Amino acid sequence: MDIATIGNVAGGIGLFLLGMHLMTQGLQQAAGRSLKSALNYATQSRWKGLLSGSLITALVQSSSAVTVATIGFVNAGLLSLGQSVAVIYGCNIGTTMTGWLVALIGFKIKISAFALPLVALGMGLYTAAQRDKLKHLGLALAGFGVFFVGLDFLKDSFTGLEDSLDLASFSALPLSYLIFVLAGFVLTFLMQSSSAAIAITLSLSASGAIDLTSAAALVIGANLGTTSTALLAVIGATANAKRIAAAHVAFNLITGAVGLVLLSIFAQQINQLNSVLDKVTLLALFHTVFNLLGVVLIWPLTDRLVRVLGRMFRKQSSDAARPRYLDDTVLETPLLAIEAMRHELARVSRLSTIMGHDALNSSSHPTIAADLACVNELVDAIVQFNQKVAQRNLDPEIALLLPSSLRIGRYLSEVAKLAERLAQQQQLLTGLPPKLQHQVDELKSSAALLLIQSRVDEMSEQSSQPAREEMKRIQHTYHGLKADILAATTSGQISAHDSSALLDVLSQLRRMAEQAEKAASSWSTLSPIEHRDAVAASA
């Protein structure tokens, strides 16, 4: 193999990967909320989850994109772990579509007759279109063309390779299947794309550089190699993301074992089928069959698998200061990233509400400093995640949501800080003259009620109104109480020092309620776009 051939192979792989990237990104962006709507179908049953995973992956040509969306749905509580596992099964079936595209189009039709015109059409649509969806669709078409241009380079580069590189000799070695499985795994790991590894395998097989059974072993290895992508993607991710990656690994190990058993038992029959079907079609069929058989074998074990996965990574889930929904894997799907921030903010709301209630109703607060540190860590994580989302290619309407998450996080952080200060000065709100004590207790009760009404995780799109009305009562009570305290100070019932300290504490209490109410009022600005549209339409 000379330098020119190596360059052509490398360039072909590069074009193939570029085409896959453009096609996936374009289709994912063009689908927009449709991807989310399609995954909603998966919530109805596991069978529908399997179907959704298969069809969506076949459409967007990326199991990673669908896996990421699935993680987002599980984190958001929209998909159960069991339903998500079914979607993962479907993703693996959907990835076999790439092999069929290569086999039925890439090796059957003259690529130059349609690939370059597709690139021209796609880029023309991308340049001329006014609507973002059409632009993304144009990018996907261009990627589809580049995908096949890269495949054409691979085909031409591997033609005659058998004369200069004797790969077939490896087939005679002991454990040759395992050698080719390992080669397929390594190829996928290095390129982080099983589709590219399978395209190379099909090209090698079509050129005669390797025999059919060796190529089948390479396909098994490529299928197993996708687990490396999943494992790398969830380093430092949420517990749910790790559980889904573990399900992906378990399924691929089973399908890999099924593929090896089929290959060992039916190697001779597979080679004989070459007289009926061409090699690339047989390999695409083999890839699909062992994935389908994997589903058949693992489906009865799904409940047990889900129980095992549910017991994994519990220590991570129990760490209150660690984000449970913010996951870098969902950054490629901005709508899911926004929902992840909403759910993490809801956690912060719950924590700050508990802190506020403890500060108002209890004289002992052994964990309030730790709770404040937890809230601060979560808000910092939300800010950092927000910045990562902002670096993506966002639709304007999604970009407008990002400042709202920072604003709400700031309000909730203030609630927690004020609650911690209030807890340290709780004794100042007791032992007052009866009339003042009654007013202070009334103010504390109103603030406690407002904190409940302002918990954003329990709010509908229009439920901030009760908190707003309660805040008006708090303001009225506060100003009346302030006037009475000043009058009591003037008459000598309260010392000047106690009066100043009491007014400071009451000001902090009022401000805590005010910040909670602001978070509640701002929550609707961070609501899913389709929810806000529905509210606006009904108004």
JOZIQUI-V625187 format. One record per residue. SS is DSSP state (hx for helix, st for strand, lp for the rest). NEAR is the number of other ideal C-beta (glycine too) atoms within 12 Angstrom. Layout:
BEGIN
ss->[SS SS]
near->[NEAR NEAR]
END
This chain:
BEGIN
ss->[lp lp hx hx hx hx hx hx hx hx hx hx hx hx hx hx hx hx hx hx hx hx hx hx hx hx hx hx hx hx hx lp hx hx hx hx hx hx hx hx hx hx hx hx lp hx hx hx hx hx hx hx hx hx hx hx hx hx hx hx lp lp hx hx hx hx hx hx hx hx hx hx hx hx hx lp lp lp lp lp hx hx hx hx hx hx hx hx hx hx hx hx hx hx lp hx hx hx hx hx hx hx hx hx hx hx lp lp lp lp hx hx hx lp hx hx hx hx hx hx hx hx hx hx hx hx hx hx lp lp lp hx hx hx hx hx hx hx hx hx hx hx hx hx hx hx hx hx hx hx hx hx hx hx hx hx hx hx lp lp hx hx hx hx lp lp hx hx hx hx hx hx lp lp lp hx hx hx hx hx hx hx hx hx hx hx hx hx hx hx hx lp lp hx hx hx hx hx hx hx hx hx hx hx hx hx hx lp lp lp lp hx hx hx hx hx hx hx hx hx hx hx hx hx hx hx hx hx hx hx hx hx hx lp lp lp lp lp hx hx hx hx hx hx hx hx hx hx hx hx hx hx hx hx hx hx hx hx hx hx hx hx hx hx hx hx hx hx hx hx hx hx hx hx hx lp lp lp hx hx hx hx hx hx hx hx hx hx hx hx hx hx hx hx hx hx hx hx hx lp lp hx hx hx hx hx hx hx hx hx hx lp lp hx hx hx hx hx lp lp lp lp lp lp lp lp lp hx hx hx lp lp lp hx hx hx hx hx hx hx hx hx hx hx hx hx hx hx hx hx hx hx hx hx hx hx hx hx hx hx hx lp lp lp lp lp lp hx hx hx hx hx hx hx hx hx hx hx hx hx hx hx hx hx hx hx hx hx hx hx lp lp lp lp lp hx hx hx hx hx hx hx hx hx hx hx hx hx hx hx hx hx hx hx hx hx hx hx hx hx hx hx hx hx lp hx hx hx hx lp lp lp lp hx hx hx hx hx hx hx hx hx hx hx hx hx hx hx hx hx hx hx hx lp lp hx hx hx lp lp lp lp lp hx hx hx hx hx hx hx hx hx hx hx hx hx hx hx hx hx hx hx hx hx hx hx hx hx hx hx lp lp lp lp lp hx hx hx hx hx hx hx hx hx hx hx hx hx hx hx hx hx hx hx hx hx hx hx hx hx hx hx hx hx hx hx lp lp hx hx hx hx hx hx hx hx hx hx lp]
near->[20 13 9 14 24 17 15 26 33 23 22 35 32 23 33 45 34 30 44 42 33 36 40 39 31 40 35 41 36 32 30 29 28 25 37 35 20 34 45 25 28 39 26 19 17 31 21 23 41 37 27 40 46 34 27 44 42 30 31 43 41 40 48 40 41 50 52 48 51 51 48 43 44 47 41 37 22 33 39 29 38 32 35 47 44 41 51 57 47 44 52 49 40 41 50 39 33 47 47 30 33 44 35 21 29 38 32 22 19 15 33 19 15 23 32 22 20 31 32 20 25 35 26 20 27 29 15 14 21 11 16 22 23 22 26 31 30 34 37 38 34 36 40 40 37 36 45 41 34 42 44 34 35 43 36 23 34 36 22 17 29 20 15 17 22 16 30 24 15 27 26 15 16 9 15 26 33 23 24 38 36 24 32 42 31 21 33 39 25 21 31 28 35 50 48 42 45 46 51 48 48 47 40 41 44 35 31 25 36 36 33 39 38 37 49 48 43 48 58 47 39 52 51 44 40 49 35 31 37 39 25 22 31 32 16 18 35 36 31 43 45 33 40 52 41 31 44 49 33 32 47 42 26 33 43 40 23 31 43 33 20 31 36 22 15 22 26 14 19 32 23 14 22 26 12 13 20 22 36 39 28 35 49 38 29 46 49 32 30 40 45 26 26 37 37 20 25 32 24 12 22 32 18 16 33 28 15 20 34 25 16 24 25 15 12 21 24 11 18 24 23 24 36 36 40 45 45 30 40 45 32 33 45 39 40 44 42 44 40 45 51 42 37 43 48 36 37 48 42 31 39 46 40 32 41 48 33 29 40 38 23 20 18 13 27 11 20 32 21 18 32 36 21 30 40 28 27 37 39 24 34 41 29 23 38 37 20 24 35 24 17 26 21 25 25 12 21 31 21 18 35 32 21 31 43 28 27 44 43 28 36 48 37 32 49 43 30 37 43 32 27 41 35 24 26 27 17 30 34 17 14 28 23 13 18 34 23 17 29 35 22 25 41 34 23 34 45 31 29 41 46 29 33 45 34 45 28 19 33 18 25 21 23 30 19 25 37 25 21 29 34 19 25 37 26 19 31 32 20 22 36 28 18 31 37 21 18 27 24 14 14 12 21 26 15 16 12 25 28 18 22 37 30 23 36 39 27 34 44 32 28 45 48 31 37 49 42 30 47 44 31 32 41 28 30 40 32 30 28 21 25 23 15 16 18 14 9 10 10]
END
